[in-house]
Amino acid sequence: MNNQPSPTPTRVRLYSHVTQSRFLHVEDALAIGKLRLFAGNYVKGQGMNKQGFANAFIDVEDARVIFGALARGEQSFSHREYKGTPPKNGQPATSRVLSIAVKGENVYVELKSGPGKLTPTGAITPNGPAKVEVNVTFKLYEARRMGTAVLAYLHAWDVLRMMYHHGMMGHQQSVGQPAPYLLVATASEQNGAPNGTAKPKTGPVQNNGIHPQQAAVANGRPVTRKSNGQANGKAASPTNDSTAAKQPLQYGNGTLVDGKNMTEVQTYRQYLAEKQSAPASKTALLDFYRQRTQVVAG
């Protein structure tokens, strides 16, 4: 077994948008808490120019906001972020800029990459003109289709994490992963770690199946939306009594809520706020979560 070559790394491709001269793929990078955008220019019959492609990695928390806005066709929505790869092995820093804008019946997605500069705070900013620019235009309906597809994938990922962690299916071995749209080789990625962060090392996994890097707070970025009594990604406490809030959350059958699984904790508190009573079991909470995600996706 040890003499066999390692398989080629692959990733799930969630959605693809292709025009006569440009393409944009949305790919799964949830192992590091992100989604990857891969875009490029090409000439029909000649293929893609090696210097004509760029990629960007979006934190999953930002991805929910971005693709949610696209799924709703939110007018005047815009998003821009500056990230990149720090200097490594004698190679200079690389800057990556992602811009998304909804304007009337058109949606514009622009990816830029070029020389970057490492700031004292550890961020990567452009250091001169971009070497690669890819501008992909969508009709509003096309962007809504993409946004809905990506959100559906993220919702399924959330549900599977809950099910696997708590064994809600009875026998976890019988639960298979959903068939991906397409598995693609990761050779298209440029060398170096994404988003100006060091390449994640293999490390311990938390009890909820999330790598420690995924559990980190989103670096102080402002929250752009508040709903259902939530603020800054945390559900409002079901009581004003600080002593009661510190008590462990518990289902009606006596099972405790896993405090390390924020998805379960937030869903539990939403259930408590709406129903004014604790869910009878984890299965009841999962049914409640599915109903909410179906409403949002619709």
Secondary structure, 3 states (H helix, E strand, C coil): CCCCCCCCCEEEEEEEEECCCEEEEEEEEHHHCEEEEEEEEEECCCEEEEEEEEEEEEEHHHHHHHHHHHHHCCCCCEEEEEEEECCECCECCEEEEEEEEEECCEEEEEEEEEEEEECCCCCEEECCCCCEEEEEEEEHHHHHHHHHHHHHHHHHHHHHHHHHHHCCCCCHHHCCCCCCCCEEEHHHCCCCCHHHCCCCCCCCCCCCCCCHHHHCCCCCCCCCCCCCCCECCECCCCCCCHHHHCCCCECCCCCECCCCCHHHHHHHHHHHHHHCCCCCCHHHHHHHHHHHHHHHHC
